[in-house]
Amino acid sequence: MARTGITYEQVATVADALVGQGEKPSIQRIREQLGTGSPNTIHRHL
């Protein structure tokens, strides 16, 4: 069964939340918040 992966909307939502908390969104922080996602996919969406 193929994995669906993470979406742009998921990455954007987490990135916006991090900015709202006064933090700089990074690949690692976004991955920690989502609990999944490859760094390459997050980078592409970020």
Predicted model as a PDB file, atoms N, CA, C, CB and O in Angstrom, pLDDT in the B-factor column:
MODEL        1                                                                  
ATOM      1  N   MET A   1       0.849  -1.162   0.000  1.00 54.00           N  
ATOM      2  CA  MET A   1       0.000   0.000   0.000  1.00 54.00           C  
ATOM      3  C   MET A   1       0.904   1.239   0.000  1.00 54.00           C  
ATOM      4  CB  MET A   1      -0.971  -0.009   1.225  1.00 54.00           C  
ATOM      5  O   MET A   1       1.855   1.313   0.778  1.00 54.00           O  
ATOM      6  N   ALA A   2       0.612   2.194  -0.859  1.00 54.00           N  
ATOM      7  CA  ALA A   2       1.408   3.416  -0.970  1.00 54.00           C  
ATOM      8  C   ALA A   2       1.033   4.396   0.136  1.00 54.00           C  
ATOM      9  CB  ALA A   2       1.212   4.069  -2.352  1.00 54.00           C  
ATOM     10  O   ALA A   2      -0.123   4.498   0.547  1.00 54.00           O  
ATOM     11  N   ARG A   3       2.047   5.107   0.597  1.00 62.00           N  
ATOM     12  CA  ARG A   3       1.798   6.140   1.600  1.00 62.00           C  
ATOM     13  C   ARG A   3       1.319   7.401   0.896  1.00 62.00           C  
ATOM     14  CB  ARG A   3       3.076   6.428   2.445  1.00 62.00           C  
ATOM     15  O   ARG A   3       1.722   7.682  -0.233  1.00 62.00           O  
ATOM     16  N   THR A   4       0.464   8.154   1.562  1.00 72.00           N  
ATOM     17  CA  THR A   4      -0.072   9.365   0.951  1.00 72.00           C  
ATOM     18  C   THR A   4       0.886  10.535   1.096  1.00 72.00           C  
ATOM     19  CB  THR A   4      -1.413   9.717   1.567  1.00 72.00           C  
ATOM     20  O   THR A   4       0.855  11.454   0.278  1.00 72.00           O  
ATOM     21  N   GLY A   5       1.735  10.526   2.113  1.00 87.00           N  
ATOM     22  CA  GLY A   5       2.677  11.623   2.309  1.00 87.00           C  
ATOM     23  C   GLY A   5       2.009  12.831   2.921  1.00 87.00           C  
ATOM     24  O   GLY A   5       0.808  12.841   3.190  1.00 87.00           O  
ATOM     25  N   ILE A   6       2.818  13.844   3.133  1.00 93.00           N  
ATOM     26  CA  ILE A   6       2.289  15.073   3.730  1.00 93.00           C  
ATOM     27  C   ILE A   6       1.957  16.059   2.622  1.00 93.00           C  
ATOM     28  CB  ILE A   6       3.305  15.694   4.734  1.00 93.00           C  
ATOM     29  O   ILE A   6       2.492  15.975   1.517  1.00 93.00           O  
ATOM     30  N   THR A   7       1.077  16.985   2.929  1.00 95.00           N  
ATOM     31  CA  THR A   7       0.627  17.952   1.933  1.00 95.00           C  
ATOM     32  C   THR A   7       1.226  19.326   2.203  1.00 95.00           C  
ATOM     33  CB  THR A   7      -0.903  18.035   1.919  1.00 95.00           C  
ATOM     34  O   THR A   7       1.724  19.611   3.292  1.00 95.00           O  
ATOM     35  N   TYR A   8       1.160  20.154   1.185  1.00 96.00           N  
ATOM     36  CA  TYR A   8       1.591  21.541   1.331  1.00 96.00           C  
ATOM     37  C   TYR A   8       0.798  22.221   2.451  1.00 96.00           C  
ATOM     38  CB  TYR A   8       1.418  22.309  -0.003  1.00 96.00           C  
ATOM     39  O   TYR A   8       1.360  22.967   3.254  1.00 96.00           O  
ATOM     40  N   GLU A   9      -0.490  21.962   2.496  1.00 96.00           N  
ATOM     41  CA  GLU A   9      -1.347  22.602   3.497  1.00 96.00           C  
ATOM     42  C   GLU A   9      -0.918  22.243   4.918  1.00 96.00           C  
ATOM     43  CB  GLU A   9      -2.804  22.200   3.279  1.00 96.00           C  
ATOM     44  O   GLU A   9      -0.944  23.096   5.805  1.00 96.00           O  
ATOM     45  N   GLN A  10      -0.525  20.992   5.139  1.00 96.00           N  
ATOM     46  CA  GLN A  10      -0.059  20.586   6.469  1.00 96.00           C  
ATOM     47  C   GLN A  10       1.211  21.343   6.840  1.00 96.00           C  
ATOM     48  CB  GLN A  10       0.192  19.063   6.517  1.00 96.00           C  
ATOM     49  O   GLN A  10       1.326  21.857   7.953  1.00 96.00           O  
ATOM     50  N   VAL A  11       2.158  21.412   5.919  1.00 97.00           N  
ATOM     51  CA  VAL A  11       3.417  22.098   6.188  1.00 97.00           C  
ATOM     52  C   VAL A  11       3.154  23.588   6.423  1.00 97.00           C  
ATOM     53  CB  VAL A  11       4.413  21.896   5.017  1.00 97.00           C  
ATOM     54  O   VAL A  11       3.708  24.173   7.353  1.00 97.00           O  
ATOM     55  N   ALA A  12       2.322  24.197   5.594  1.00 97.00           N  
ATOM     56  CA  ALA A  12       2.029  25.623   5.729  1.00 97.00           C  
ATOM     57  C   ALA A  12       1.346  25.928   7.060  1.00 97.00           C  
ATOM     58  CB  ALA A  12       1.150  26.095   4.570  1.00 97.00           C  
ATOM     59  O   ALA A  12       1.652  26.938   7.694  1.00 97.00           O  
ATOM     60  N   THR A  13       0.430  25.070   7.485  1.00 97.00           N  
ATOM     61  CA  THR A  13      -0.268  25.282   8.754  1.00 97.00           C  
ATOM     62  C   THR A  13       0.700  25.248   9.925  1.00 97.00           C  
ATOM     63  CB  THR A  13      -1.357  24.228   8.947  1.00 97.00           C  
ATOM     64  O   THR A  13       0.650  26.111  10.802  1.00 97.00           O  
ATOM     65  N   VAL A  14       1.573  24.265   9.942  1.00 97.00           N  
ATOM     66  CA  VAL A  14       2.559  24.156  11.027  1.00 97.00           C  
ATOM     67  C   VAL A  14       3.540  25.321  10.970  1.00 97.00           C  
ATOM     68  CB  VAL A  14       3.321  22.810  10.943  1.00 97.00           C  
ATOM     69  O   VAL A  14       3.884  25.887  12.008  1.00 97.00           O  
ATOM     70  N   ALA A  15       3.994  25.687   9.781  1.00 97.00           N  
ATOM     71  CA  ALA A  15       4.929  26.808   9.647  1.00 97.00           C  
ATOM     72  C   ALA A  15       4.292  28.098  10.147  1.00 97.00           C  
ATOM     73  CB  ALA A  15       5.377  26.970   8.179  1.00 97.00           C  
ATOM     74  O   ALA A  15       4.939  28.873  10.852  1.00 97.00           O  
ATOM     75  N   ASP A  16       3.034  28.337   9.794  1.00 97.00           N  
ATOM     76  CA  ASP A  16       2.329  29.526  10.267  1.00 97.00           C  
ATOM     77  C   ASP A  16       2.191  29.524  11.788  1.00 97.00           C  
ATOM     78  CB  ASP A  16       0.949  29.615   9.617  1.00 97.00           C  
ATOM     79  O   ASP A  16       2.348  30.562  12.430  1.00 97.00           O  
ATOM     80  N   ALA A  17       1.900  28.368  12.355  1.00 97.00           N  
ATOM     81  CA  ALA A  17       1.768  28.260  13.808  1.00 97.00           C  
ATOM     82  C   ALA A  17       3.102  28.564  14.494  1.00 97.00           C  
ATOM     83  CB  ALA A  17       1.273  26.851  14.203  1.00 97.00           C  
ATOM     84  O   ALA A  17       3.131  29.244  15.519  1.00 97.00           O  
ATOM     85  N   LEU A  18       4.196  28.065  13.933  1.00 97.00           N  
ATOM     86  CA  LEU A  18       5.516  28.331  14.516  1.00 97.00           C  
ATOM     87  C   LEU A  18       5.841  29.823  14.457  1.00 97.00           C  
ATOM     88  CB  LEU A  18       6.605  27.520  13.781  1.00 97.00           C  
ATOM     89  O   LEU A  18       6.352  30.386  15.425  1.00 97.00           O  
ATOM     90  N   VAL A  19       5.551  30.457  13.336  1.00 97.00           N  
ATOM     91  CA  VAL A  19       5.786  31.901  13.217  1.00 97.00           C  
ATOM     92  C   VAL A  19       4.931  32.650  14.237  1.00 97.00           C  
ATOM     93  CB  VAL A  19       5.472  32.396  11.776  1.00 97.00           C  
ATOM     94  O   VAL A  19       5.391  33.614  14.848  1.00 97.00           O  
ATOM     95  N   GLY A  20       3.694  32.208  14.420  1.00 97.00           N  
ATOM     96  CA  GLY A  20       2.803  32.818  15.401  1.00 97.00           C  
ATOM     97  C   GLY A  20       3.316  32.697  16.826  1.00 97.00           C  
ATOM     98  O   GLY A  20       2.985  33.513  17.686  1.00 97.00           O  
ATOM     99  N   GLN A  21       4.126  31.671  17.073  1.00 96.00           N  
ATOM    100  CA  GLN A  21       4.727  31.472  18.392  1.00 96.00           C  
ATOM    101  C   GLN A  21       6.065  32.185  18.506  1.00 96.00           C  
ATOM    102  CB  GLN A  21       4.906  29.985  18.675  1.00 96.00           C  
ATOM    103  O   GLN A  21       6.751  32.075  19.522  1.00 96.00           O  
ATOM    104  N   GLY A  22       6.433  32.915  17.460  1.00 97.00           N  
ATOM    105  CA  GLY A  22       7.706  33.637  17.483  1.00 97.00           C  
ATOM    106  C   GLY A  22       8.907  32.779  17.156  1.00 97.00           C  
ATOM    107  O   GLY A  22      10.042  33.173  17.425  1.00 97.00           O  
ATOM    108  N   GLU A  23       8.675  31.603  16.577  1.00 96.00           N  
ATOM    109  CA  GLU A  23       9.765  30.699  16.230  1.00 96.00           C  
ATOM    110  C   GLU A  23       9.964  30.688  14.719  1.00 96.00           C  
ATOM    111  CB  GLU A  23       9.482  29.272  16.752  1.00 96.00           C  
ATOM    112  O   GLU A  23       9.038  30.943  13.949  1.00 96.00           O  
ATOM    113  N   LYS A  24      11.192  30.388  14.318  1.00 95.00           N  
ATOM    114  CA  LYS A  24      11.496  30.264  12.896  1.00 95.00           C  
ATOM    115  C   LYS A  24      11.146  28.844  12.454  1.00 95.00           C  
ATOM    116  CB  LYS A  24      13.003  30.593  12.603  1.00 95.00           C  
ATOM    117  O   LYS A  24      11.629  27.878  13.044  1.00 95.00           O  
ATOM    118  N   PRO A  25      10.306  28.709  11.419  1.00 95.00           N  
ATOM    119  CA  PRO A  25       9.982  27.364  10.956  1.00 95.00           C  
ATOM    120  C   PRO A  25      11.199  26.712  10.298  1.00 95.00           C  
ATOM    121  CB  PRO A  25       8.800  27.405   9.971  1.00 95.00           C  
ATOM    122  O   PRO A  25      11.841  27.304   9.430  1.00 95.00           O  
ATOM    123  N   SER A  26      11.500  25.508  10.715  1.00 97.00           N  
ATOM    124  CA  SER A  26      12.605  24.756  10.130  1.00 97.00           C  
ATOM    125  C   SER A  26      12.087  23.380   9.767  1.00 97.00           C  
ATOM    126  CB  SER A  26      13.823  24.661  11.108  1.00 97.00           C  
ATOM    127  O   SER A  26      11.031  22.952  10.234  1.00 97.00           O  
ATOM    128  N   ILE A  27      12.834  22.706   8.940  1.00 97.00           N  
ATOM    129  CA  ILE A  27      12.433  21.364   8.527  1.00 97.00           C  
ATOM    130  C   ILE A  27      12.273  20.468   9.746  1.00 97.00           C  
ATOM    131  CB  ILE A  27      13.460  20.764   7.549  1.00 97.00           C  
ATOM    132  O   ILE A  27      11.287  19.739   9.856  1.00 97.00           O  
ATOM    133  N   GLN A  28      13.232  20.516  10.658  1.00 97.00           N  
ATOM    134  CA  GLN A  28      13.186  19.658  11.840  1.00 97.00           C  
ATOM    135  C   GLN A  28      11.998  19.990  12.741  1.00 97.00           C  
ATOM    136  CB  GLN A  28      14.482  19.785  12.627  1.00 97.00           C  
ATOM    137  O   GLN A  28      11.318  19.086  13.226  1.00 97.00           O  
ATOM    138  N   ARG A  29      11.744  21.275  12.969  1.00 97.00           N  
ATOM    139  CA  ARG A  29      10.613  21.653  13.829  1.00 97.00           C  
ATOM    140  C   ARG A  29       9.280  21.247  13.213  1.00 97.00           C  
ATOM    141  CB  ARG A  29      10.623  23.162  14.090  1.00 97.00           C  
ATOM    142  O   ARG A  29       8.379  20.777  13.909  1.00 97.00           O  
ATOM    143  N   ILE A  30       9.165  21.432  11.909  1.00 97.00           N  
ATOM    144  CA  ILE A  30       7.926  21.037  11.235  1.00 97.00           C  
ATOM    145  C   ILE A  30       7.748  19.531  11.311  1.00 97.00           C  
ATOM    146  CB  ILE A  30       7.928  21.502   9.765  1.00 97.00           C  
ATOM    147  O   ILE A  30       6.647  19.044  11.566  1.00 97.00           O  
ATOM    148  N   ARG A  31       8.816  18.800  11.094  1.00 96.00           N  
ATOM    149  CA  ARG A  31       8.748  17.323  11.157  1.00 96.00           C  
ATOM    150  C   ARG A  31       8.359  16.862  12.560  1.00 96.00           C  
ATOM    151  CB  ARG A  31      10.109  16.693  10.751  1.00 96.00           C  
ATOM    152  O   ARG A  31       7.578  15.923  12.710  1.00 96.00           O  
ATOM    153  N   GLU A  32       8.896  17.515  13.579  1.00 96.00           N  
ATOM    154  CA  GLU A  32       8.537  17.162  14.961  1.00 96.00           C  
ATOM    155  C   GLU A  32       7.058  17.416  15.208  1.00 96.00           C  
ATOM    156  CB  GLU A  32       9.388  17.963  15.970  1.00 96.00           C  
ATOM    157  O   GLU A  32       6.394  16.602  15.850  1.00 96.00           O  
ATOM    158  N   GLN A  33       6.532  18.520  14.715  1.00 95.00           N  
ATOM    159  CA  GLN A  33       5.121  18.850  14.929  1.00 95.00           C  
ATOM    160  C   GLN A  33       4.196  17.896  14.176  1.00 95.00           C  
ATOM    161  CB  GLN A  33       4.845  20.288  14.495  1.00 95.00           C  
ATOM    162  O   GLN A  33       3.161  17.485  14.700  1.00 95.00           O  
ATOM    163  N   LEU A  34       4.574  17.547  12.946  1.00 95.00           N  
ATOM    164  CA  LEU A  34       3.736  16.646  12.152  1.00 95.00           C  
ATOM    165  C   LEU A  34       3.868  15.192  12.605  1.00 95.00           C  
ATOM    166  CB  LEU A  34       4.099  16.760  10.676  1.00 95.00           C  
ATOM    167  O   LEU A  34       2.925  14.409  12.491  1.00 95.00           O  
ATOM    168  N   GLY A  35       5.036  14.843  13.115  1.00 93.00           N  
ATOM    169  CA  GLY A  35       5.273  13.471  13.524  1.00 93.00           C  
ATOM    170  C   GLY A  35       5.607  12.550  12.362  1.00 93.00           C  
ATOM    171  O   GLY A  35       5.719  11.337  12.541  1.00 93.00           O  
ATOM    172  N   THR A  36       5.766  13.114  11.181  1.00 93.00           N  
ATOM    173  CA  THR A  36       6.069  12.331   9.992  1.00 93.00           C  
ATOM    174  C   THR A  36       6.566  13.273   8.905  1.00 93.00           C  
ATOM    175  CB  THR A  36       4.823  11.530   9.512  1.00 93.00           C  
ATOM    176  O   THR A  36       6.604  14.490   9.084  1.00 93.00           O  
ATOM    177  N   GLY A  37       6.943  12.691   7.784  1.00 92.00           N  
ATOM    178  CA  GLY A  37       7.366  13.491   6.638  1.00 92.00           C  
ATOM    179  C   GLY A  37       8.864  13.432   6.432  1.00 92.00           C  
ATOM    180  O   GLY A  37       9.643  13.514   7.382  1.00 92.00           O  
ATOM    181  N   SER A  38       9.250  13.290   5.185  1.00 93.00           N  
ATOM    182  CA  SER A  38      10.677  13.273   4.890  1.00 93.00           C  
ATOM    183  C   SER A  38      11.178  14.718   4.821  1.00 93.00           C  
ATOM    184  CB  SER A  38      10.968  12.511   3.554  1.00 93.00           C  
ATOM    185  O   SER A  38      10.439  15.615   4.416  1.00 93.00           O  
ATOM    186  N   PRO A  39      12.422  14.936   5.213  1.00 95.00           N  
ATOM    187  CA  PRO A  39      12.980  16.282   5.116  1.00 95.00           C  
ATOM    188  C   PRO A  39      12.901  16.844   3.694  1.00 95.00           C  
ATOM    189  CB  PRO A  39      14.423  16.276   5.585  1.00 95.00           C  
ATOM    190  O   PRO A  39      12.679  18.042   3.521  1.00 95.00           O  
ATOM    191  N   ASN A  40      13.077  16.006   2.686  1.00 95.00           N  
ATOM    192  CA  ASN A  40      13.007  16.480   1.301  1.00 95.00           C  
ATOM    193  C   ASN A  40      11.609  16.973   0.945  1.00 95.00           C  
ATOM    194  CB  ASN A  40      13.424  15.370   0.342  1.00 95.00           C  
ATOM    195  O   ASN A  40      11.461  17.998   0.279  1.00 95.00           O  
ATOM    196  N   THR A  41      10.601  16.258   1.378  1.00 94.00           N  
ATOM    197  CA  THR A  41       9.220  16.679   1.095  1.00 94.00           C  
ATOM    198  C   THR A  41       8.885  17.950   1.833  1.00 94.00           C  
ATOM    199  CB  THR A  41       8.226  15.582   1.475  1.00 94.00           C  
ATOM    200  O   THR A  41       8.265  18.848   1.265  1.00 94.00           O  
ATOM    201  N   ILE A  42       9.281  18.046   3.089  1.00 95.00           N  
ATOM    202  CA  ILE A  42       9.013  19.261   3.863  1.00 95.00           C  
ATOM    203  C   ILE A  42       9.728  20.437   3.222  1.00 95.00           C  
ATOM    204  CB  ILE A  42       9.459  19.092   5.341  1.00 95.00           C  
ATOM    205  O   ILE A  42       9.145  21.513   3.088  1.00 95.00           O  
ATOM    206  N   HIS A  43      10.968  20.254   2.828  1.00 96.00           N  
ATOM    207  CA  HIS A  43      11.733  21.329   2.184  1.00 96.00           C  
ATOM    208  C   HIS A  43      11.030  21.792   0.908  1.00 96.00           C  
ATOM    209  CB  HIS A  43      13.173  20.856   1.861  1.00 96.00           C  
ATOM    210  O   HIS A  43      10.934  22.993   0.656  1.00 96.00           O  
ATOM    211  N   ARG A  44      10.547  20.861   0.114  1.00 95.00           N  
ATOM    212  CA  ARG A  44       9.860  21.200  -1.135  1.00 95.00           C  
ATOM    213  C   ARG A  44       8.624  22.058  -0.858  1.00 95.00           C  
ATOM    214  CB  ARG A  44       9.458  19.919  -1.895  1.00 95.00           C  
ATOM    215  O   ARG A  44       8.347  23.006  -1.593  1.00 95.00           O  
ATOM    216  N   HIS A  45       7.884  21.724   0.201  1.00 94.00           N  
ATOM    217  CA  HIS A  45       6.663  22.466   0.526  1.00 94.00           C  
ATOM    218  C   HIS A  45       6.960  23.773   1.253  1.00 94.00           C  
ATOM    219  CB  HIS A  45       5.742  21.607   1.376  1.00 94.00           C  
ATOM    220  O   HIS A  45       6.211  24.743   1.134  1.00 94.00           O  
ATOM    221  N   LEU A  46       8.036  23.792   1.990  1.00 90.00           N  
ATOM    222  CA  LEU A  46       8.370  24.985   2.772  1.00 90.00           C  
ATOM    223  C   LEU A  46       8.846  26.085   1.864  1.00 90.00           C  
ATOM    224  CB  LEU A  46       9.434  24.675   3.823  1.00 90.00           C  
ATOM    225  O   LEU A  46       9.176  27.174   2.334  1.00 90.00           O  
TER     226      LEU A  46                                                      
ENDMDL                                                                          
END                                                                             
